[in-house]
Each structure stands twice: as C-alpha cells, then as structure tokens.
Amino acid sequence: MNRIKQSALATVALATPNAAVRDHWAAALADYPLFLIDDRVVLEQYAAANTAVKPSLIVCDEVLIQSGRDPLLTALGQLAGGTPILMMVADDPEMVDIEWIYCGVRGCCLQLLEADMLNKAVATLLTGEAWLPRRLIARVITTVFDEAVATVPLKQDDSLLLLTPRECEVAKLVTEGLNNKLIARQLDISERTIKAHLGNIFQKLGIDNRLMLAMTLKNSF
C-alpha cells in the first residue's frame, strides 16, 4: 500500500548507461513513474533544469559520477529543493567516496540489489531518511566531523542538556548508526514515536538530519 501511494506522487529517474542494470531497476521499481537517463550529458541537462520532468529521486550508477565533490552531484541534489540521490555501486557500498555524501547522496546500494530491498531503499529516501551502511556512516563521522561540527551553532557539551532523557536515548542510538526501525525495536516504542522524537531533537539542536546529529554528538556518549 505504501508503495502504491508513493508511486502516485513520486517520479524516479534511473541513470545508467548499462541496459541490463537499467532493466533490473525498472522491473524492481515498476510501481513508480520512471524516466531513463543513459549518459552523463543527459544527466547534466536534468541538473541544469533544462527539462520539463523533475524527479522526486534519482537512482544513479556510479560510473556516471566523478570521484570527489562532483559538481554534477551537487546540482542534482539541489533540484526541486533537494532531490535525494541513491548511488548504485558495483562493489562494496560501505567503501564509496564519502565526499559524495556532501553532494546530496543519501543512499548507497549494490547495482543489482534484489527488488524488495531496492524498493525499501527508494521508499526510505522518499520519506527523507537515509539508506547508508552503518560502517559508511561511521567513516563519514570520523572523516568529516571536524569540518561539520564547525557549522553547528551549539557547543557539543551543551547539546544533551536540551534533550529529554528519552530524546538522549534516541540520539545515542542514531550516533551508533541504527535506523528508525531498529531504534523503535530496541526502545520498544513505535517508529512514529521515534520520528517525533527526532523532529524535536533536530529543532532543539538547530540541525536538520540524522547524519549531522551523529556528528554533533559523536563524543557526547
């Protein structure tokens, strides 16, 4: 049911030059309105907003993206106020270029991920959540913490004082890389309640995503 509701609202772009990979994605995501991109030039046209169709999410083959902070990724991530990008890789998703996270990538999966898991990844990104392996999150936190924390208006030592005990529990589990479902299971509360707690935490700390939360509180627990 959720997939059907989301497919009525979300258009997904499939960007890959590999016909077999594209067919696999298209079959897995058949419930969504899809449009296909088969080379970097066309992808750049979408990034420049030179087309009428604006995607709700981009499933992107890593071969179309340069390493480091590729300007194309940044432009894609800014479409429609922030289009999530699901990067599809041939090898280990935990070892992708972490600079891509800065450019709008909010998920990483294997190129030929099974259909059910690919649908879960897409649905997760469409709700504003990330789909990143836990060890990749740990790499990001370790590598970019010093740079990111400088943009956070609160001192790290003051942050926990603003949170309730339950919000502190939720925040701690986020820093450990757990998603909402695992946090809800561990605390024996609903995912809806977890989302409410996260909304309150983000507002109190002046941040807007769980990755920044993990960076902010990295050494607080």
Salt bridges, closest charged atoms under 4 A:
ASP31 OD2 - ARG3 NH2 2.78
GLU44 OE2 - ARG40 NE 3.23
ASP70 OD2 - ARG40 NH1 2.91
GLU94 OE1 - ARG135 NH2 2.84
GLU99 OE1 - ARG69 NE 2.47
GLU129 OE1 - ARG210 NH1 2.78
GLU147 OE2 - ARG69 NH2 3.30
GLU167 OE1 - LYS204 NZ 2.81
GLU169 OE1 - ARG166 NH1 2.94
GLU176 OE2 - LYS172 NZ 2.56
